[in-house]
Amino acid sequence: MSVILPLSEQYRQRLRQASWRMQYRAKTRLYHEKSPLNEQIGSFSVQSDDINTILLQEWIHTLPSEQGRIIITGLYLEGQSEQELAARLQISQQAVNRWKRKSLQYLSRTSNL
C-alpha cells in the first residue's frame, strides 16, 4: 500500500533528489578533472548539506522570474509557508501557489535530470 504525500513534500523530495544528482555529478567531474591546482590546494572539508544548498541556489537562480526565485527559495530553502510568503510579498496565497507550480515546472523542463 503506497502512501500519498502532500504536494509540498513531493516537491521537497524532488529537490533533494535533484540536488543529490547534481552533487554526485560535480563530485565525479571533480574526480575525473584532477588538476595540479587541486593538488596544491589540498583537501578541505565541506559539508554535503552546504554543497546541496549551493547547488540548489544555483539551480533556482536559473529561474527567469525574480518572484519565482523568491518563492522557491522561501518555500524550500528557508522553510516558510505559502501564507508567510504571501504576507511578505503582499500577494494572495493562491498567487504564491501558482508561482510555485510554474517555477517548479520550469525547473523540471529545463533540468537535465
For each residue, the residues with C-beta under 8 A, 3 or more apart:
1:
2:
3:
4:
5: 9 10 13
6: 9 10
7: 10 11
8: 11 12 75
9: 5 6 12 13
10: 5 6 7 13 14
11: 7 8 14 15 75 76 100 104
12: 8 9 15 16 76
13: 5 9 10 16 17
14: 10 11 17 18 104 108
15: 11 12 18 19 56 76
16: 12 13 19 20 52
17: 13 14 20 21 113
18: 14 15 21 22 56 59 107 111 113
19: 15 16 22 23 52 55 56 59
20: 16 17 23 24 52
21: 17 18 24 25 113
22: 18 19 25 26 55 59 113
23: 19 20 26 27 48 51 52 55
24: 20 21 27 28
25: 21 22 28 29
26: 22 23 29 30 51 55
27: 23 24 30 31
28: 24 25 31 32
29: 25 26 32 33
30: 26 27 33 34 38
31: 27 28 34
32: 28 29
33: 29 30 38
34: 30 31 38 39
35: 38 39
36: 39 40
37: 40 41
38: 30 33 34 35 41
39: 34 35 36 42
40: 36 37
41: 37 38 44
42: 39
43:
44: 41
45:
46: 50 51
47: 50 51
48: 23 51 52
49: 52 53
50: 46 47 53 54
51: 23 26 46 47 48 54 55
52: 16 19 20 23 48 49 55 56
53: 49 50 56 57 77
54: 50 51 57 58
55: 19 22 23 26 51 52 58 59
56: 15 18 19 52 53 59 60 76 77
57: 53 54 60 61 73 77
58: 54 55 61 62
59: 18 19 22 55 56 62 107 111
60: 56 57 63 69 72 73 77 107
61: 57 58 69
62: 58 59 107 110
63: 60 68 69 72 103 106 107
64: 68 106
65: 68 69 99 103
66: 69 70
67: 70 71 89 99
68: 63 64 65 71 72 99 102 103 106
69: 60 61 63 65 66 72 73 103
70: 66 67 73 74 85 89
71: 67 68 74 75 85 89 96 99 100 103
72: 60 63 68 69 75 76 77 100 103 104 107
73: 57 60 69 70 76 77 78
74: 70 71 77 78 80 84 85 88
75: 8 11 71 72 78 79 80 81 82 85 100
76: 11 12 15 56 72 73 79
77: 53 56 57 60 72 73 74
78: 73 74 75
79: 75 76
80: 74 75 84 85 88
81: 75 84 85
82: 75 85 86 93 96 97 100
83: 86 87 93
84: 74 80 81 87 88
85: 70 71 74 75 80 81 82 88 89 96
86: 82 83 89 90 91 92 93 95 96
87: 83 84 90
88: 74 80 84 85
89: 67 70 71 85 86 96
90: 86 87
91: 86 95 96
92: 86 95 96
93: 82 83 86 96 97
94: 97 98
95: 86 91 92 98 99
96: 71 82 85 86 89 91 92 93 99 100
97: 82 93 94 100 101
98: 94 95 101 102
99: 65 67 68 71 95 96 102 103
100: 11 71 72 75 82 96 97 103 104
101: 97 98 104 105
102: 68 98 99 105 106
103: 63 65 68 69 71 72 99 100 106 107
104: 11 14 72 100 101 107 108
105: 101 102 108 109
106: 63 64 68 102 103 109 110
107: 18 59 60 62 63 72 103 104 110 111
108: 14 104 105 111
109: 105 106
110: 62 106 107
111: 18 59 107 108
112:
113: 17 18 21 22
